[in-house]
């Protein structure tokens, strides 16, 4: 009885007869011959496949070097068995599965084409809307191209990460706390919201007068979250061509998804978010389409996504109610003009890197600028430095800040005087000496009943107005 190869032990061989040993040798020779034939077939197949591989690689390189047509994927389809015929013999089951899926594409010439064979990109890697490169002759898909974004939207991306910190913002403690809860915490510790089972706010609306720190605080939030910062301007969205505003909004959100985590900051929201009306003008209808696209995008992403929207406006009263409802801009944060303590903080923040005299009284300065916003407080520090430069000094004194306040207010110390009845009188005197501290104090007591505190703190100029040449000009509004 013949034994399979490897089943005969040394003890069995010793017990075998000569005939059995000869039979076993012949059996092994036959097995060796069969193996050699299989090896020759495998070597031939390897050589054949190598030749085909070289030809295919050469053809692929040819396709890769040729100019491509740019197209978009419209749809990926599952083909029936009769539509997937024509496969080469020896195709693997994986290749058969790939060939049973086709694609509908739209090329740059406007033609819509159906591809039964997709090409070099697997169907699982494609989705509707993807930008692809196709061969100019066969229209097979050669490669998946990066998404295309409007160059104007790309320009709105702040390439350098914002470096602002909360310590650079004064008078906004409450606003900083609310923004941390609405934006920073969901992006840095989203697991807390998942455990509690609540959805964080999608967007935040900041409203208030200009210069109160809305943009600065948005940049500080982006810095704390290490997020990509996209800044859109409502005015710019209005200035583009017909239909481009809605497209730019869509591209901005697509870019934010690709660059996530990201913060989209929409400044001057009232330029595109005003209340809707029956518009007869084409431009007004386009503005409304831009706002509708913004509403669609706000509804199109989940609250847990690493995308947050911050909008700022000076006119919250003109915004469309659809923008203000919950689920879009869930948190509304007011930015009022800073109070006395806030103005003092802002002055200290912007002057901490300046060579300021130790006798500068920031408390008194903050009382002199009662109606100033944050931007004007910063301008006071800049003007104080300019005043010090004019007198060839490298140290900024308290009086320099006083002059800086006058400069920012637009009051020319050489041609304005404040009368007891609260009127501003303009004169053409070329050289009027400034009052000293004692004169200011006396003038303050004299006109206390009529002069506002923020003006007599800054120093006044009390010479009488000439009768012949000087013209009396009332201020734009009466000083109360």
GUKE-598954 format. One line per 2 residues: number of its first residue (from 0); their letters; for each residue z, x, y of C-alpha. Coordinates in steps of 0.25 Angstrom, whole numbers, padded with zeros to 4 digits. Example, Ala and Ser with C-alpha at 12.3 -4.5 7.8 and 13.67 -1.06 7.14 Angstrom:
<midrens>
0> AS> 0031:0049:-0018 | 0029:0055:-0004
</midrens>
This chain:
<midrens>
0> XX> 0000:0000:0000 | -0004:0005:0014
2> XX> 0007:0008:0024 | 0005:0006:0039
4> XX> 0005:0019:0047 | 0019:0024:0050
6> XX> 0026:0015:0039 | 0026:0026:0028
8> XX> 0038:0036:0028 | 0038:0050:0022
10> XX> 0046:0045:0010 | 0035:0034:0007
12> XX> 0024:0045:0008 | 0031:0053:-0002
14> XX> 0031:0042:-0012 | 0016:0038:-0009
16> XX> 0005:0042:-0019 | -0007:0051:-0015
18> XX> -0016:0038:-0015 | -0006:0031:-0005
20> XX> -0006:0043:0004 | -0021:0044:0004
22> XX> -0021:0029:0008 | -0011:0031:0019
24> XX> -0019:0043:0025 | -0032:0034:0025
26> XX> -0025:0023:0032 | -0019:0032:0043
28> XX> -0033:0038:0045 | -0039:0024:0047
30> XX> -0028:0021:0057 | -0031:0034:0065
32> XX> -0046:0031:0065 | -0043:0017:0071
34> XX> -0034:0023:0081 | -0045:0033:0085
36> XX> -0055:0022:0087 | -0045:0014:0096
38> XX> -0043:0027:0104 | -0058:0029:0106
40> XX> -0059:0014:0110 | -0048:0015:0120
42> XX> -0053:0028:0126 | -0067:0021:0128
44> XX> -0060:0009:0134 | -0052:0018:0144
46> XX> -0065:0026:0147 | -0072:0013:0150
48> XX> -0061:0007:0158 | -0060:0020:0166
50> XX> -0075:0019:0169 | -0073:0005:0174
52> XX> -0061:0008:0182 | -0068:0019:0189
54> XX> -0079:0010:0192 | -0069:-0001:0197
56> XX> -0062:0009:0205 | -0075:0014:0212
58> XX> -0079:-0001:0215 | -0065:-0004:0220
60> XX> -0066:0008:0229 | -0079:0004:0234
62> XX> -0074:-0010:0237 | -0062:-0004:0244
64> XX> -0070:0005:0253 | -0080:-0006:0257
66> XX> -0077:-0015:0269 | -0070:-0027:0265
68> XX> -0071:-0041:0270 | -0058:-0047:0275
70> XX> -0054:-0060:0269 | -0043:-0070:0267
72> XX> -0037:-0076:0255 | -0039:-0091:0255
74> XX> -0033:-0095:0241 | -0031:-0089:0227
76> XX> -0036:-0098:0216 | -0033:-0099:0201
78> XX> -0047:-0099:0194 | -0051:-0107:0182
80> XX> -0055:-0100:0169 | -0069:-0103:0171
82> XX> -0069:-0097:0185 | -0062:-0084:0180
84> XX> -0073:-0081:0170 | -0081:-0068:0171
86> XX> -0070:-0058:0167 | -0074:-0045:0161
88> XX> -0071:-0043:0146 | -0058:-0037:0144
90> XX> -0051:-0042:0156 | -0036:-0043:0155
92> XX> -0028:-0055:0156 | -0023:-0051:0169
94> XX> -0037:-0049:0175 | -0040:-0063:0169
96> XX> -0028:-0069:0177 | -0033:-0062:0190
98> XX> -0047:-0067:0188 | -0042:-0081:0187
100> XX> -0038:-0081:0201 | -0048:-0082:0213
102> XX> -0047:-0081:0228 | -0053:-0089:0240
104> XX> -0055:-0079:0252 | -0060:-0081:0266
106> XX> -0068:-0069:0271 | -0069:-0064:0285
108> XX> -0083:-0071:0286 | -0077:-0084:0285
110> XX> -0082:-0086:0270 | -0072:-0092:0260
112> XX> -0075:-0086:0246 | -0069:-0088:0232
114> XX> -0066:-0076:0223 | -0065:-0078:0208
116> XX> -0062:-0063:0207 | -0052:-0059:0218
118> XX> -0053:-0044:0218 | -0044:-0032:0218
120> XX> -0032:-0040:0223 | -0024:-0049:0214
122> XX> -0023:-0064:0217 | -0008:-0063:0217
124> XX> -0008:-0054:0228 | -0016:-0063:0237
126> XX> -0012:-0076:0244 | -0020:-0085:0254
128> XX> -0021:-0079:0268 | -0021:-0064:0263
130> XX> -0031:-0055:0270 | -0040:-0048:0260
132> XX> -0051:-0038:0259 | -0063:-0042:0251
134> XX> -0076:-0035:0246 | -0088:-0037:0255
136> XX> -0097:-0040:0242 | -0088:-0046:0232
138> XX> -0077:-0052:0241 | -0067:-0047:0230
140> XX> -0053:-0045:0236 | -0051:-0030:0238
142> XX> -0038:-0029:0245 | -0027:-0038:0252
144> XX> -0027:-0034:0267 | -0014:-0034:0276
146> XX> -0012:-0047:0283 | -0019:-0048:0296
148> XX> -0011:-0051:0309 | -0015:-0054:0323
150> XX> -0015:-0041:0331 | -0007:-0048:0342
152> XX> 0004:-0052:0332 | 0004:-0038:0327
154> XX> 0006:-0033:0341 | 0018:-0042:0342
156> XX> 0025:-0035:0331 | 0036:-0025:0337
158> XX> 0033:-0013:0329 | 0045:-0005:0332
160> XX> 0058:-0012:0328 | 0066:-0018:0339
162> XX> 0078:-0009:0342 | 0086:-0018:0351
164> XX> 0100:-0021:0348 | 0110:-0032:0351
166> XX> 0118:-0022:0360 | 0106:-0022:0369
168> XX> 0107:-0037:0372 | 0118:-0042:0382
170> XX> 0123:-0056:0384 | 0117:-0061:0371
172> XX> 0129:-0061:0362 | 0127:-0075:0357
174> XX> 0112:-0074:0356 | 0113:-0062:0348
176> XX> 0123:-0068:0338 | 0114:-0081:0336
178> XX> 0102:-0072:0334 | 0109:-0064:0323
180> XX> 0113:-0076:0316 | 0099:-0082:0317
182> XX> 0090:-0070:0315 | 0097:-0057:0311
184> XX> 0107:-0063:0300 | 0096:-0070:0292
186> XX> 0087:-0058:0292 | 0097:-0048:0288
188> XX> 0107:-0056:0279 | 0098:-0068:0274
190> XX> 0106:-0068:0261 | 0118:-0075:0269
192> XX> 0109:-0086:0273 | 0104:-0088:0258
194> XX> 0118:-0088:0253 | 0123:-0098:0263
196> XX> 0110:-0106:0261 | 0105:-0108:0275
198> XX> 0092:-0105:0282 | 0093:-0095:0294
200> XX> 0085:-0099:0307 | 0071:-0096:0307
202> XX> 0070:-0094:0322 | 0078:-0092:0334
204> XX> 0074:-0097:0348 | 0079:-0089:0360
206> XX> 0078:-0096:0373 | 0083:-0093:0387
208> XX> 0079:-0087:0401 | 0071:-0074:0401
210> XX> 0077:-0060:0400 | 0089:-0065:0392
212> XX> 0087:-0056:0380 | 0079:-0065:0370
214> XX> 0068:-0054:0366 | 0078:-0043:0366
216> XX> 0087:-0050:0357 | 0076:-0054:0347
218> XX> 0072:-0039:0347 | 0087:-0035:0344
220> XX> 0087:-0045:0332 | 0074:-0039:0326
222> XX> 0081:-0026:0327 | 0093:-0030:0320
224> XX> 0085:-0036:0309 | 0075:-0025:0307
226> XX> 0064:-0035:0308 | 0050:-0035:0313
228> XX> 0049:-0040:0327 | 0037:-0049:0331
230> XX> 0036:-0053:0345 | 0027:-0065:0349
232> XX> 0025:-0070:0363 | 0022:-0085:0365
234> XX> 0014:-0081:0378 | 0005:-0072:0369
236> XX> 0003:-0083:0359 | -0002:-0092:0370
238> XX> -0012:-0081:0375 | -0020:-0079:0363
240> XX> -0032:-0087:0359 | -0033:-0101:0353
242> XX> -0026:-0101:0340 | -0021:-0087:0340
244> XX> -0007:-0090:0344 | -0005:-0098:0331
246> XX> -0011:-0087:0323 | -0003:-0076:0330
248> XX> 0010:-0084:0327 | 0006:-0085:0312
250> XX> 0002:-0070:0311 | 0016:-0067:0318
252> XX> 0023:-0074:0307 | 0015:-0068:0296
254> XX> 0017:-0054:0302 | 0032:-0057:0302
256> XX> 0032:-0061:0287 | 0025:-0048:0284
258> XX> 0035:-0040:0293 | 0047:-0047:0288
260> XX> 0058:-0047:0292 | 0053:-0050:0306
262> XX> 0057:-0057:0319 | 0046:-0065:0327
264> XX> 0050:-0066:0341 | 0042:-0076:0349
266> XX> 0044:-0074:0364 | 0041:-0085:0374
268> XX> 0041:-0096:0364 | 0039:-0107:0374
270> XX> 0024:-0101:0376 | 0020:-0107:0363
272> XX> 0032:-0117:0360 | 0031:-0127:0371
274> XX> 0032:-0142:0367 | 0020:-0148:0362
276> XX> 0011:-0158:0369 | -0003:-0164:0369
278> XX> -0010:-0152:0373 | -0025:-0153:0378
280> XX> -0027:-0139:0381 | -0032:-0129:0370
282> XX> -0022:-0119:0374 | -0010:-0128:0373
284> XX> -0014:-0133:0360 | -0015:-0118:0355
286> XX> -0001:-0116:0360 | 0004:-0128:0352
288> XX> -0003:-0122:0340 | 0004:-0109:0341
290> XX> 0017:-0116:0342 | 0014:-0124:0329
292> XX> 0010:-0112:0322 | 0024:-0106:0326
294> XX> 0031:-0118:0321 | 0023:-0117:0308
296> XX> 0027:-0102:0306 | 0042:-0105:0309
298> XX> 0041:-0116:0298 | 0033:-0107:0288
300> XX> 0044:-0096:0285 | 0057:-0098:0278
302> XX> 0070:-0095:0285 | 0074:-0084:0276
304> XX> 0062:-0076:0279 | 0063:-0063:0287
306> XX> 0056:-0069:0299 | 0063:-0074:0311
308> XX> 0058:-0080:0323 | 0064:-0078:0337
310> XX> 0058:-0085:0349 | 0062:-0084:0364
312> XX> 0059:-0093:0375 | 0063:-0096:0389
314> XX> 0059:-0111:0389 | 0066:-0117:0377
316> XX> 0064:-0131:0384 | 0049:-0131:0382
318> XX> 0049:-0127:0367 | 0043:-0137:0357
320> XX> 0054:-0144:0349 | 0048:-0140:0336
322> XX> 0051:-0125:0339 | 0066:-0128:0341
324> XX> 0069:-0136:0329 | 0077:-0131:0317
326> XX> 0069:-0123:0307 | 0061:-0115:0317
328> XX> 0069:-0110:0329 | 0083:-0113:0323
330> XX> 0091:-0105:0332 | 0090:-0107:0348
332> XX> 0097:-0096:0356 | 0099:-0097:0371
334> XX> 0098:-0084:0379 | 0104:-0088:0393
336> XX> 0105:-0078:0405 | 0117:-0068:0402
338> XX> 0130:-0071:0408 | 0138:-0061:0416
340> XX> 0143:-0054:0403 | 0130:-0054:0397
342> XX> 0124:-0048:0410 | 0134:-0037:0410
344> XX> 0131:-0034:0396 | 0116:-0033:0399
346> XX> 0118:-0024:0411 | 0127:-0015:0402
348> XX> 0117:-0014:0391 | 0105:-0010:0400
350> XX> 0113:0000:0408 | 0120:0007:0396
352> XX> 0110:0018:0395 | 0109:0019:0410
354> XX> 0117:0029:0419 | 0126:0019:0425
356> XX> 0138:0022:0434 | 0151:0018:0428
358> XX> 0154:0010:0440 | 0143:0000:0438
360> XX> 0150:-0014:0436 | 0142:-0022:0426
362> XX> 0151:-0034:0428 | 0148:-0035:0443
364> XX> 0133:-0033:0440 | 0132:-0044:0430
366> XX> 0138:-0054:0440 | 0127:-0050:0450
368> XX> 0116:-0054:0440 | 0121:-0068:0437
370> XX> 0107:-0073:0435 | 0101:-0061:0428
372> XX> 0096:-0061:0413 | 0096:-0050:0404
374> XX> 0083:-0044:0408 | 0087:-0044:0422
376> XX> 0100:-0037:0419 | 0092:-0026:0412
378> XX> 0083:-0025:0425 | 0095:-0023:0433
380> XX> 0099:-0011:0425 | 0085:-0005:0427
382> XX> 0084:-0008:0442 | 0098:-0001:0443
384> XX> 0092:0011:0437 | 0080:0011:0446
386> XX> 0089:0009:0458 | 0097:0022:0454
388> XX> 0084:0029:0452 | 0080:0026:0467
390> XX> 0092:0032:0472 | 0090:0045:0463
392> XX> 0102:0042:0455 | 0104:0043:0440
394> XX> 0116:0034:0439 | 0116:0019:0441
396> XX> 0126:0013:0450 | 0132:-0001:0452
398> XX> 0124:-0003:0465 | 0111:0001:0457
400> XX> 0113:-0011:0448 | 0116:-0020:0461
402> XX> 0102:-0015:0466 | 0096:-0018:0452
404> XX> 0101:-0032:0453 | 0094:-0034:0466
406> XX> 0081:-0028:0461 | 0081:-0037:0449
408> XX> 0084:-0049:0457 | 0073:-0046:0466
410> XX> 0081:-0045:0478 | 0076:-0034:0488
412> XX> 0089:-0028:0494 | 0081:-0024:0506
414> XX> 0076:-0037:0510 | 0085:-0048:0505
416> XX> 0098:-0054:0510 | 0107:-0065:0504
418> XX> 0111:-0075:0515 | 0124:-0083:0514
420> XX> 0117:-0096:0511 | 0111:-0090:0499
422> XX> 0097:-0087:0504 | 0089:-0074:0502
424> XX> 0083:-0068:0515 | 0072:-0058:0514
426> XX> 0070:-0048:0526 | 0061:-0036:0528
428> XX> 0072:-0025:0532 | 0067:-0012:0525
430> XX> 0081:-0005:0525 | 0094:-0013:0523
432> XX> 0106:-0005:0519 | 0113:-0010:0507
434> XX> 0127:-0017:0509 | 0139:-0009:0504
436> XX> 0149:-0015:0494 | 0158:-0019:0506
438> XX> 0147:-0026:0513 | 0143:-0033:0500
440> XX> 0157:-0038:0498 | 0158:-0044:0512
442> XX> 0144:-0050:0510 | 0149:-0056:0497
444> XX> 0161:-0063:0503 | 0153:-0068:0515
446> XX> 0142:-0075:0507 | 0150:-0078:0495
448> XX> 0148:-0093:0496 | 0133:-0091:0496
450> XX> 0129:-0079:0489 | 0127:-0078:0474
452> XX> 0136:-0069:0466 | 0125:-0061:0459
454> XX> 0119:-0058:0473 | 0130:-0053:0481
456> XX> 0135:-0044:0470 | 0122:-0036:0471
458> XX> 0124:-0033:0486 | 0117:-0040:0498
460> XX> 0111:-0035:0511 | 0116:-0042:0523
462> XX> 0108:-0038:0535 | 0103:-0049:0543
464> XX> 0089:-0054:0542 | 0080:-0050:0554
466> XX> 0075:-0062:0562 | 0060:-0058:0565
468> XX> 0054:-0052:0553 | 0061:-0056:0541
470> XX> 0057:-0068:0533 | 0068:-0077:0526
472> XX> 0064:-0080:0511 | 0072:-0089:0503
474> XX> 0075:-0086:0488 | 0067:-0093:0477
476> XX> 0080:-0101:0475 | 0093:-0102:0483
478> XX> 0104:-0094:0478 | 0115:-0103:0473
</midrens>
